[in-house]
Amino acid sequence: MRYVVLDTETTGMPVTDGHRIIEIGCVEMLGRKLTGRHFHVYLQPDREVDEGAIAVHGITNEFLQGKPRFREVADEFYEFIQGAELIIHNAAFDIGFINNEFALLAQTERSEVSDYCGVLDTLAMARERHPGQRNNLDALCKRYGVDNSGRDLHGALLDAEILADVYLAMTGGQTHLSLAGETGDGNGSGRQQASPIRRLPAARPPTPVIPASQADLEAHAARLAAIEKAAGTQPLWLQLEAGGQSAAE
């Protein structure tokens, strides 16, 4: 299964008031592993960004001057998400804006994302698992032990990367796969570019093997207990380990 974890930033809300997308950030996963491919672009919306929105994401009107318009990246964006299962936090918001951007281009065959992508809403998933609790991205990071220390302001690419970790933690898998490579979005001209691809280096030095201390093992056991409490089920690897022991017996 190919997944694309997606987030957008906008000039404000709602979309019915003429607000537009000003940033798109996507990261790709195959199965449950990040591939290192991502799509990231800032966009010129041809309207002012609301002051309230700037307070959330910090993207100013001045910064957006000279950035591409959605029509300039529409084909590449469509190619990146087409056929994928989109993972989005509060999907109705982002999907509504994306549908609107394609509709403004009169691209009716692309103006309903659900026609060519699956959509998984992690906010709905979190509300089902944690009813009555805060389920915004920051709250989920705290609940599942995902590092969001670099998130002073909202940002589409950063939030997509964090959401990928949160989704994997919520569904009981590996919470992070760090890939080496550059993440810059420019080409030296000051113009933002879409879809840079980060790749692993050709060779890595041998990784030293450091045995876990008793304190490490105790901390690991405590962490597993916390995951089990938060998820309401035993971590998968413990289930597999228990199954293996039963088979051996």
C-alpha positions in Angstrom: 0.0 0.0 0.0 1.3 3.5 -0.9 0.4 6.2 1.6 0.9 9.9 1.4 0.8 11.8 4.6 -0.5 15.3 3.7 -1.0 18.7 5.3 -1.7 22.2 4.0 -1.6 25.8 5.3 -4.0 28.4 4.0 -4.8 32.1 4.0 -7.5 31.5 6.5 -10.9 29.7 6.7 -13.4 28.7 5.5 -12.7 27.9 1.9 -16.2 29.2 1.0 -14.9 32.7 1.8 -12.4 32.5 -1.0 -9.4 31.4 1.1 -6.6 29.6 -0.7 -3.8 27.1 -0.1 -0.4 28.7 0.5 1.7 25.6 1.5 1.4 21.9 0.7 3.6 19.3 2.4 3.5 15.5 1.7 5.7 12.6 2.7 5.4 9.2 1.1 5.3 5.8 2.8 5.3 2.4 1.2 3.7 -0.1 3.6 4.8 1.3 6.9 8.2 2.7 5.9 9.0 6.3 4.8 10.6 6.3 1.4 12.3 9.7 1.7 10.3 11.1 -1.2 8.3 14.2 -0.4 6.4 17.0 -2.1 6.7 20.5 -0.6 5.8 23.9 -2.1 4.8 27.4 -1.0 2.1 29.0 -3.2 1.2 32.6 -4.2 -2.6 32.8 -3.4 -3.4 36.1 -5.1 -5.1 37.3 -1.9 -4.1 38.5 1.5 -3.3 36.1 4.3 -5.4 36.7 7.4 -3.6 38.0 10.4 -5.1 35.1 12.5 -3.7 32.6 10.0 -0.2 34.2 10.1 -0.3 33.9 13.9 -0.7 30.1 13.4 1.8 29.3 10.7 3.9 32.4 10.4 3.7 32.6 6.6 3.5 36.2 5.6 2.2 38.0 2.4 5.8 39.3 1.8 7.2 35.7 2.0 4.8 34.5 -0.6 5.6 37.1 -3.2 7.2 35.4 -6.3 6.2 31.9 -5.2 4.4 29.7 -7.9 0.7 29.6 -8.2 -1.2 26.4 -7.8 -1.7 26.0 -11.5 2.1 25.8 -12.0 2.4 22.8 -9.6 -1.0 21.2 -10.1 0.2 18.4 -12.5 3.1 17.5 -10.3 1.0 17.5 -7.1 -1.6 15.3 -8.8 1.0 12.9 -10.0 2.4 12.6 -6.4 -0.9 11.9 -4.7 -2.8 10.0 -7.4 -3.7 6.5 -6.4 -2.4 6.8 -2.9 -4.1 6.5 0.5 -3.9 10.0 1.9 -3.3 10.3 5.7 -4.6 13.6 6.9 -5.4 15.1 10.3 -8.9 16.7 10.0 -9.1 15.5 6.4 -12.3 17.5 5.5 -10.4 20.8 5.9 -7.5 19.9 3.6 -9.6 17.9 1.1 -12.0 20.8 0.8 -9.2 23.2 -0.1 -7.5 20.9 -2.5 -10.8 20.2 -4.3 -11.4 23.9 -4.5 -7.9 24.6 -6.1 -8.5 22.0 -8.8 -12.1 23.3 -9.4 -10.7 26.9 -9.8 -8.6 25.5 -12.7 -11.7 23.9 -14.2 -10.0 20.5 -13.8 -13.3 18.7 -13.0 -11.6 15.3 -13.3 -9.4 16.2 -10.4 -11.8 18.3 -8.3 -12.9 15.4 -6.1 -9.8 13.9 -4.4 -11.8 10.9 -3.2 -12.3 9.8 -6.8 -8.6 9.0 -7.2 -7.3 8.7 -3.7 -8.3 6.9 -0.5 -8.6 9.2 2.5 -7.8 8.3 6.1 -8.6 10.9 8.8 -6.4 10.5 11.8 -8.5 13.0 13.8 -11.6 10.7 13.4 -9.4 7.8 14.3 -8.1 9.5 17.4 -11.6 10.6 18.5 -12.7 7.0 18.3 -9.8 5.7 20.3 -9.7 8.6 22.8 -13.2 9.9 23.2 -13.6 13.1 25.3 -9.8 13.9 25.2 -7.9 16.5 23.2 -6.9 15.0 19.9 -5.0 17.7 18.1 -1.6 16.9 16.7 0.3 18.3 19.7 -1.9 16.3 22.1 -1.3 13.1 20.1 2.4 13.7 20.1 2.4 13.9 23.9 0.2 10.9 24.2 2.3 8.7 21.9 5.7 10.0 22.8 6.4 11.6 19.4 9.0 14.4 19.4 7.5 17.7 18.2 10.0 20.0 19.9 10.7 21.7 16.6 7.1 22.7 16.1 6.8 26.3 17.3 4.5 27.2 14.4 2.4 25.0 12.1 4.1 24.1 8.8 2.8 21.7 6.2 5.9 19.6 5.6 6.9 19.5 9.3 3.4 18.6 10.3 3.1 15.9 7.7 6.4 14.3 8.9 5.1 14.5 12.5 1.8 13.1 11.6 3.5 10.1 9.9 5.2 9.3 13.2 1.9 9.7 15.1 0.0 7.5 12.6 2.6 4.7 12.9 2.5 5.0 16.7 -1.3 5.0 16.8 -1.4 1.9 14.7 1.3 0.1 16.6 4.3 0.3 14.3 7.8 1.9 14.0 7.5 5.6 14.9 10.3 7.1 12.8 12.6 6.3 10.0 15.2 9.0 9.5 16.5 9.3 5.9 19.6 11.2 5.0 19.6 13.9 2.3 18.9 17.5 1.6 15.4 18.9 2.3 15.9 22.4 0.7 13.2 23.6 -1.6 15.1 26.1 -3.7 17.3 26.0 -6.8 19.4 29.1 -6.1 16.9 31.4 -7.7 14.8 32.0 -4.6 11.9 30.1 -6.3 10.3 27.2 -4.5 10.5 23.8 -6.1 8.2 20.9 -5.6 8.9 17.2 -4.9 12.6 17.1 -4.0 13.7 13.5 -3.4 15.9 12.6 -0.5 18.1 9.5 -0.9 20.3 7.5 1.4 24.0 7.9 0.9 25.7 5.1 -1.1 27.6 3.8 1.9 27.5 4.2 5.7 30.2 3.6 8.3 29.6 0.5 10.4 27.1 1.1 13.2 28.6 0.4 16.7 26.7 -2.2 18.7 26.1 -1.1 22.3 24.4 -3.6 24.6 21.5 -2.3 26.6 22.2 -1.7 30.3 19.9 -2.9 33.0 18.5 0.6 33.3 17.9 0.7 29.6 16.0 -2.6 29.8 13.9 -1.3 32.7 13.1 1.9 30.8 12.2 -0.1 27.7 9.8 -2.3 29.7 8.2 0.9 31.2 7.8 2.3 27.7 6.1 -0.8 26.4 3.7 -0.7 29.4 2.9 3.0 28.5 2.2 2.1 24.9 -0.1 -0.8 25.9 -2.0 1.6 28.2 -2.4 4.3 25.6 -3.3 1.9 22.7 -5.5 -0.4 24.8 -3.7 -3.4 23.5 -0.4 -5.2 23.8 2.4 -4.0 21.4 2.5 -6.2 18.3 6.1 -7.4 18.9 5.1 -8.6 22.4 2.1 -10.5 20.9 4.4 -12.1 18.3 7.0 -12.9 21.0 4.2 -14.5 23.2 3.0 -16.5 20.2 6.5 -17.7 19.4 7.0 -18.9 23.0 3.6 -20.7 22.9 4.6 -22.5 19.7 7.9 -23.5 21.2 6.2 -24.9 24.3 
